[in-house]
Amino acid sequence: MSWGPPSADGSVRPPTQADLLEFVRRTAADDALIDSLPLDPQGRTWVRLEGPGGSEAWLIGWPPGTGTGWHDHADSVGAFLTARGELRENSLAARLPTDGWKTLELTDGVDRERLLPAGQGRSFGRHHVHEVLNESTDRHTVSVHAYYPPLPRIRRYSRTGHVLRLEQVERPEDWQ
């Protein structure tokens, strides 16, 4: 797949959200790759993949009842797709300030919920706040994720009712 024609200066455009979604869709269709992921009954497992155009990509296994908690991917755009099982994404349809806050009160109507069975996915823009869950009580889920630029940080939040609180900022060395 081409990541765009070279510009006048010879550079190639970075992958778009659509490019990342196409990549996770193609990757999730690779049964041999999906079958190769070791699954742990207690915690999530992951393998880093070579993403398109310098993006960061992951194959992730989700045991029953696991999730990410509320978080965002800072300045990266991304896409993910369920390869096996089903994921639920809860997200906020609101643009949050990027820095300089610890607690926000959310307005009514910002919550979005989406079920993503096998073969379904989505892309998202910068500063997209969400949580992803495997709500099954007895079945692993496997998904493929891609981000560009490679994740500079992940901000983790707690949520009580309409109050969203910044709890932690993780850098790549914290999860690699």
Backbone as CSV, one residue per row, in Angstrom:
resi,resn,N_x,N_y,N_z,CA_x,CA_y,CA_z,C_x,C_y,C_z
1,MET,0.846,-1.172,0.000,0.000,0.000,0.000,0.888,1.230,0.000
2,SER,0.533,2.182,-0.795,1.274,3.440,-0.866,0.745,4.396,0.181
3,TRP,1.626,5.112,0.799,1.198,6.092,1.812,1.188,7.469,1.200
4,GLY,0.886,7.524,-0.050,0.740,8.804,-0.726,1.882,9.044,-1.680
5,PRO,1.619,9.831,-2.688,2.669,10.128,-3.659,3.712,11.041,-3.030
6,PRO,4.955,10.900,-3.475,5.980,11.813,-2.963,5.620,13.253,-3.315
7,SER,5.880,14.143,-2.372,5.640,15.559,-2.637,6.813,16.112,-3.428
8,ALA,6.773,17.393,-3.722,7.832,18.031,-4.513,9.197,17.862,-3.860
9,ASP,9.230,17.782,-2.533,10.521,17.617,-1.854,10.920,16.152,-1.699
10,GLY,10.103,15.227,-2.260,10.448,13.801,-2.225,9.915,13.067,-1.004
11,SER,9.294,13.773,-0.063,8.779,13.105,1.127,7.465,12.403,0.797
12,VAL,7.122,11.405,1.583,5.892,10.654,1.412,4.962,11.019,2.566
13,ARG,3.671,11.167,2.287,2.743,11.567,3.334,2.614,10.480,4.397
14,PRO,2.387,10.881,5.628,2.199,9.887,6.694,0.870,9.168,6.517
15,PRO,0.716,7.996,7.147,-0.556,7.282,7.029,-1.691,8.073,7.684
16,THR,-2.849,8.025,7.063,-4.049,8.678,7.579,-4.823,7.699,8.459
17,GLN,-5.885,8.197,9.087,-6.762,7.311,9.849,-7.313,6.211,8.947
18,ALA,-7.681,6.543,7.721,-8.206,5.548,6.779,-7.143,4.502,6.447
19,ASP,-5.897,4.934,6.268,-4.810,3.987,5.998,-4.627,3.034,7.174
20,LEU,-4.679,3.583,8.392,-4.509,2.748,9.586,-5.658,1.754,9.724
21,LEU,-6.873,2.198,9.412,-8.018,1.291,9.482,-7.891,0.178,8.450
22,GLU,-7.441,0.505,7.262,-7.226,-0.530,6.240,-6.145,-1.515,6.689
23,PHE,-5.084,-1.011,7.304,-4.021,-1.883,7.807,-4.558,-2.841,8.878
24,VAL,-5.311,-2.346,9.868,-5.800,-3.239,10.921,-6.806,-4.232,10.346
25,ARG,-7.569,-3.818,9.353,-8.524,-4.737,8.712,-7.787,-5.880,8.012
26,ARG,-6.765,-5.542,7.224,-5.977,-6.575,6.524,-5.253,-7.479,7.518
27,THR,-4.684,-6.894,8.543,-3.919,-7.671,9.527,-4.835,-8.613,10.297
28,ALA,-6.010,-8.143,10.685,-6.958,-8.982,11.426,-7.455,-10.161,10.599
29,ALA,-7.395,-10.061,9.285,-7.816,-11.157,8.405,-6.749,-12.235,8.251
30,ASP,-5.558,-12.017,8.818,-4.458,-12.986,8.737,-4.622,-14.002,9.875
31,ASP,-5.343,-15.084,9.592,-5.648,-16.077,10.627,-4.402,-16.650,11.284
32,ALA,-3.347,-16.889,10.512,-2.122,-17.447,11.090,-1.521,-16.485,12.117
33,LEU,-1.510,-15.200,11.801,-0.988,-14.209,12.740,-1.857,-14.149,13.998
34,ILE,-3.162,-14.096,13.830,-4.073,-14.020,14.975,-3.911,-15.261,15.847
35,ASP,-3.804,-16.437,15.234,-3.624,-17.688,15.987,-2.286,-17.743,16.719
36,SER,-1.298,-16.980,16.265,0.044,-17.048,16.873,0.144,-16.274,18.184
37,LEU,-0.834,-15.433,18.503,-0.761,-14.641,19.726,-0.973,-15.534,20.941
38,PRO,0.001,-15.552,21.863,-0.218,-16.325,23.090,-1.279,-15.635,23.949
39,LEU,-2.221,-16.410,24.446,-3.298,-15.867,25.271,-3.083,-16.275,26.722
40,ASP,-3.220,-15.332,27.615,-3.051,-15.556,29.050,-4.426,-15.465,29.700
41,PRO,-4.787,-16.418,30.565,-6.115,-16.364,31.170,-6.297,-15.204,32.152
42,GLN,-5.212,-14.598,32.616,-5.306,-13.564,33.648,-5.130,-12.136,33.148
43,GLY,-4.251,-11.917,32.184,-3.954,-10.550,31.762,-3.848,-10.428,30.258
44,ARG,-3.909,-9.178,29.801,-3.779,-8.945,28.370,-2.380,-9.328,27.899
45,THR,-2.302,-9.787,26.662,-1.029,-10.087,26.020,-0.941,-9.243,24.756
46,TRP,0.277,-8.976,24.297,0.431,-8.163,23.105,1.736,-8.479,22.412
47,VAL,1.724,-8.233,21.118,2.906,-8.364,20.266,2.950,-7.118,19.407
48,ARG,4.125,-6.496,19.350,4.262,-5.314,18.509,4.420,-5.748,17.059
49,LEU,3.769,-5.029,16.157,3.804,-5.315,14.726,4.445,-4.146,13.991
50,GLU,4.846,-4.394,12.775,5.364,-3.330,11.905,4.177,-2.649,11.251
51,GLY,3.915,-1.422,11.634,2.782,-0.692,11.089,3.150,0.030,9.808
52,PRO,2.154,0.511,9.093,2.397,1.197,7.821,3.018,2.573,8.008
53,GLY,3.929,2.931,7.143,4.468,4.284,7.098,5.080,4.784,8.385
54,GLY,5.704,3.880,9.160,6.327,4.289,10.411,5.372,4.344,11.593
55,SER,4.175,3.814,11.431,3.215,3.807,12.539,3.562,2.703,13.529
56,GLU,2.963,2.788,14.689,3.106,1.778,15.738,1.878,0.885,15.680
57,ALA,2.059,-0.425,15.733,0.929,-1.348,15.647,1.091,-2.457,16.674
58,TRP,-0.057,-2.971,17.125,-0.075,-4.005,18.161,-1.163,-5.029,17.869
59,LEU,-0.858,-6.279,18.174,-1.827,-7.363,18.222,-2.058,-7.608,19.712
60,ILE,-3.319,-7.529,20.169,-3.610,-7.585,21.605,-4.629,-8.683,21.891
61,GLY,-4.335,-9.484,22.922,-5.259,-10.503,23.418,-5.891,-10.031,24.718
62,TRP,-7.190,-10.168,24.816,-7.981,-9.689,25.959,-8.664,-10.868,26.628
63,PRO,-8.261,-11.256,27.832,-9.000,-12.295,28.550,-10.416,-11.809,28.898
64,PRO,-11.315,-12.718,29.220,-12.658,-12.312,29.616,-12.608,-11.293,30.764
65,GLY,-13.452,-10.266,30.642,-13.592,-9.294,31.715,-12.492,-8.257,31.840
66,THR,-11.637,-8.106,30.838,-10.546,-7.125,30.936,-10.848,-5.886,30.096
67,GLY,-10.126,-4.822,30.414,-10.300,-3.577,29.681,-9.120,-2.651,29.906
68,THR,-9.166,-1.533,29.232,-8.058,-0.582,29.277,-8.201,0.473,30.356
69,GLY,-9.404,0.744,30.801,-9.654,1.946,31.586,-9.686,3.139,30.640
70,TRP,-10.151,4.279,31.138,-10.252,5.486,30.318,-8.854,6.010,30.005
71,HIS,-8.617,6.357,28.737,-7.300,6.853,28.322,-7.425,7.576,26.986
72,ASP,-6.355,8.249,26.593,-6.250,8.777,25.231,-4.854,8.482,24.713
73,HIS,-4.643,8.783,23.440,-3.374,8.502,22.769,-2.656,9.789,22.387
74,ALA,-2.931,10.846,23.143,-2.279,12.149,22.980,-2.369,12.616,21.528
75,ASP,-1.243,12.905,20.911,-1.223,13.511,19.578,-1.279,12.508,18.430
76,SER,-1.525,11.252,18.721,-1.589,10.239,17.671,-3.017,10.031,17.186
77,VAL,-3.165,9.746,15.890,-4.419,9.238,15.352,-4.316,7.723,15.382
78,GLY,-5.425,7.035,15.293,-5.336,5.586,15.384,-6.527,4.873,14.787
79,ALA,-6.425,3.550,14.831,-7.501,2.671,14.396,-7.334,1.348,15.118
80,PHE,-8.451,0.683,15.359,-8.385,-0.678,15.888,-9.561,-1.476,15.352
81,LEU,-9.390,-2.792,15.348,-10.398,-3.681,14.791,-10.377,-4.982,15.572
82,THR,-11.547,-5.523,15.846,-11.660,-6.800,16.540,-11.451,-7.924,15.527
83,ALA,-10.484,-8.784,15.808,-10.207,-9.932,14.934,-11.004,-11.158,15.361
84,ARG,-11.139,-11.357,16.681,-11.901,-12.481,17.244,-12.641,-11.982,18.477
85,GLY,-13.830,-12.490,18.697,-14.591,-12.094,19.876,-15.327,-10.792,19.649
86,GLU,-15.493,-10.014,20.728,-16.210,-8.745,20.655,-15.640,-7.778,21.685
87,LEU,-15.480,-6.539,21.289,-15.059,-5.479,22.196,-16.156,-4.425,22.301
88,ARG,-16.191,-3.752,23.432,-17.053,-2.584,23.613,-16.136,-1.378,23.777
89,GLU,-16.463,-0.316,23.053,-15.745,0.941,23.235,-16.718,1.962,23.807
90,ASN,-16.349,2.535,24.942,-17.047,3.688,25.499,-16.147,4.881,25.220
91,SER,-16.716,5.951,24.676,-15.893,7.110,24.331,-16.634,8.400,24.652
92,LEU,-15.891,9.481,24.563,-16.450,10.807,24.797,-16.489,11.570,23.486
93,ALA,-17.640,12.078,23.128,-17.790,12.886,21.912,-17.590,14.347,22.298
94,ALA,-16.405,14.645,22.777,-16.076,16.013,23.197,-14.576,16.206,23.062
95,ARG,-14.195,17.358,22.630,-12.768,17.687,22.545,-12.347,18.233,23.908
96,LEU,-11.387,17.563,24.529,-10.910,17.972,25.842,-9.685,18.854,25.700
97,PRO,-9.439,19.712,26.675,-8.177,20.464,26.644,-7.018,19.467,26.654
98,THR,-5.945,19.774,25.965,-4.846,18.810,25.857,-3.919,18.819,27.064
99,ASP,-3.779,19.930,27.727,-2.874,20.009,28.876,-3.403,21.030,29.871
100,GLY,-2.830,21.002,31.065,-3.109,22.034,32.046,-4.339,21.808,32.900
101,TRP,-4.857,20.590,32.957,-6.019,20.316,33.796,-5.835,18.987,34.503
102,LYS,-6.513,18.831,35.624,-6.499,17.564,36.366,-7.897,16.970,36.500
103,THR,-8.931,17.845,36.527,-10.297,17.389,36.703,-11.211,18.190,35.782
104,LEU,-12.110,17.474,35.091,-13.110,18.116,34.230,-14.488,17.577,34.571
105,GLU,-15.478,18.449,34.518,-16.854,17.999,34.630,-17.416,17.911,33.215
106,LEU,-17.871,16.722,32.853,-18.391,16.474,31.511,-19.860,16.881,31.429
107,THR,-20.276,17.334,30.287,-21.675,17.711,30.083,-22.486,16.480,29.695
108,ASP,-23.782,16.589,29.815,-24.676,15.515,29.377,-24.543,15.326,27.869
109,GLY,-24.725,14.091,27.421,-24.758,13.819,25.995,-23.411,13.577,25.334
110,VAL,-22.325,13.531,26.100,-21.013,13.320,25.469,-20.631,11.838,25.384
111,ASP,-21.366,10.976,26.077,-21.010,9.559,26.091,-21.458,8.849,24.826
112,ARG,-20.561,8.031,24.289,-20.850,7.195,23.127,-20.457,5.764,23.465
113,GLU,-21.224,4.822,22.942,-20.970,3.405,23.178,-21.040,2.685,21.844
114,ARG,-20.111,1.755,21.636,-20.065,1.049,20.363,-19.642,-0.396,20.624
115,LEU,-20.377,-1.353,20.068,-19.988,-2.761,20.104,-19.245,-3.077,18.820
116,LEU,-18.123,-3.753,18.958,-17.295,-4.093,17.802,-17.069,-5.606,17.767
117,PRO,-17.978,-6.349,17.112,-17.765,-7.790,16.946,-16.641,-8.044,15.945
118,ALA,-16.244,-9.284,15.813,-15.163,-9.647,14.891,-15.422,-9.047,13.510
119,GLY,-14.380,-8.434,12.953,-14.466,-7.810,11.637,-14.856,-6.342,11.683
120,GLN,-15.222,-5.832,12.853,-15.624,-4.435,12.981,-14.533,-3.637,13.699
121,GLY,-14.342,-2.421,13.251,-13.335,-1.562,13.873,-13.682,-0.111,13.660
122,ARG,-12.753,0.740,14.031,-12.964,2.180,13.861,-11.635,2.893,13.888
123,SER,-11.654,4.093,13.360,-10.494,4.969,13.460,-10.873,6.145,14.336
124,PHE,-9.862,6.876,14.805,-10.133,8.019,15.674,-9.013,9.041,15.537
125,GLY,-9.345,10.262,15.913,-8.411,11.370,15.808,-7.599,11.592,17.077
126,ARG,-6.822,12.649,17.056,-5.991,13.013,18.194,-6.845,13.307,19.420
127,HIS,-6.313,12.954,20.582,-6.937,13.261,21.877,-8.292,12.592,22.065
128,HIS,-8.507,11.459,21.409,-9.755,10.700,21.537,-9.724,9.957,22.881
129,VAL,-10.662,10.266,23.766,-10.722,9.635,25.085,-11.709,8.479,25.032
130,HIS,-11.225,7.289,25.434,-12.091,6.117,25.400,-11.608,5.053,26.374
131,GLU,-12.444,4.036,26.535,-12.041,2.800,27.195,-12.516,1.670,26.309
132,VAL,-11.749,0.570,26.312,-12.068,-0.586,25.479,-12.161,-1.789,26.410
133,LEU,-13.221,-2.587,26.233,-13.522,-3.679,27.165,-13.861,-4.971,26.441
134,ASN,-13.406,-6.097,27.003,-13.915,-7.410,26.623,-14.881,-7.808,27.739
135,GLU,-16.161,-7.670,27.486,-17.155,-7.935,28.519,-17.575,-9.404,28.598
136,SER,-17.026,-10.242,27.740,-17.356,-11.663,27.783,-16.929,-12.252,29.130
137,THR,-17.688,-13.209,29.605,-17.323,-13.892,30.850,-16.533,-15.169,30.597
138,ASP,-16.444,-15.590,29.319,-15.791,-16.873,29.072,-14.982,-16.945,27.763
139,ARG,-14.762,-15.824,27.103,-14.105,-15.887,25.790,-13.064,-14.780,25.624
140,HIS,-11.898,-15.183,25.159,-10.867,-14.201,24.800,-11.299,-13.416,23.565
141,THR,-10.801,-12.205,23.475,-10.957,-11.393,22.274,-9.556,-11.038,21.796
142,VAL,-9.383,-10.917,20.485,-8.110,-10.500,19.897,-8.395,-9.311,18.986
143,SER,-7.529,-8.304,19.066,-7.721,-7.112,18.242,-6.382,-6.625,17.704
144,VAL,-6.471,-5.771,16.682,-5.292,-5.165,16.055,-5.438,-3.652,16.168
145,HIS,-4.347,-2.967,16.547,-4.348,-1.517,16.777,-3.178,-0.892,16.030
146,ALA,-3.357,0.333,15.548,-2.272,1.066,14.886,-2.414,2.553,15.210
147,TYR,-1.257,3.214,15.399,-1.216,4.630,15.782,-0.131,5.360,15.007
148,TYR,-0.439,6.591,14.610,0.567,7.436,13.981,0.366,8.875,14.442
149,PRO,1.441,9.541,14.830,2.790,8.997,14.957,2.842,7.980,16.097
150,PRO,3.940,7.197,16.170,4.055,6.246,17.279,3.768,6.962,18.605
151,LEU,3.105,6.254,19.489,2.589,6.869,20.717,3.664,7.604,21.521
152,PRO,3.506,8.931,21.661,4.449,9.694,22.468,4.124,9.567,23.953
153,ARG,2.844,9.299,24.245,2.392,9.138,25.627,0.945,8.676,25.604
154,ILE,0.527,8.126,26.715,-0.870,7.768,26.941,-1.266,8.429,28.251
155,ARG,-2.373,9.153,28.219,-2.886,9.747,29.454,-4.009,8.851,29.965
156,ARG,-3.930,8.483,31.246,-4.928,7.615,31.874,-5.807,8.446,32.804
157,TYR,-7.106,8.116,32.778,-8.095,8.875,33.529,-8.913,7.947,34.421
158,SER,-9.482,8.519,35.467,-10.530,7.839,36.215,-11.814,8.621,35.955
159,ARG,-12.922,7.920,36.118,-14.196,8.584,35.860,-15.199,8.175,36.918
160,THR,-15.835,9.178,37.505,-16.930,8.971,38.448,-18.074,9.868,37.986
161,GLY,-19.139,9.252,37.491,-20.257,10.038,36.986,-19.801,10.951,35.859
162,HIS,-20.019,12.247,36.022,-19.627,13.227,35.003,-18.240,13.808,35.238
163,VAL,-17.507,13.290,36.216,-16.187,13.845,36.534,-15.091,12.951,35.968
164,LEU,-14.262,13.543,35.115,-13.113,12.865,34.522,-11.862,13.456,35.167
165,ARG,-10.990,12.594,35.688,-9.801,13.047,36.394,-8.552,12.439,35.755
166,LEU,-7.595,13.276,35.418,-6.303,12.800,34.907,-5.555,12.147,36.055
167,GLU,-5.175,10.884,35.879,-4.501,10.133,36.948,-3.019,9.910,36.684
168,GLN,-2.652,9.705,35.408,-1.279,9.296,35.121,-0.960,9.582,33.656
169,VAL,0.288,9.922,33.399,0.774,10.046,32.026,1.872,8.999,31.841
170,GLU,1.681,8.100,30.882,2.660,7.047,30.609,3.431,7.402,29.350
171,ARG,4.684,7.044,29.342,5.554,7.238,28.181,5.883,5.840,27.601
172,PRO,6.393,5.781,26.369,6.654,4.467,25.746,7.489,3.525,26.606
173,GLU,8.453,4.033,27.333,9.278,3.134,28.160,8.466,2.455,29.272
174,ASP,7.273,2.966,29.580,6.436,2.360,30.607,5.707,1.112,30.125
175,TRP,5.524,0.950,28.811,4.760,-0.218,28.334,5.509,-1.072,27.327
176,GLN,6.734,-0.733,26.979,7.447,-1.550,25.974,8.472,-2.450,26.612
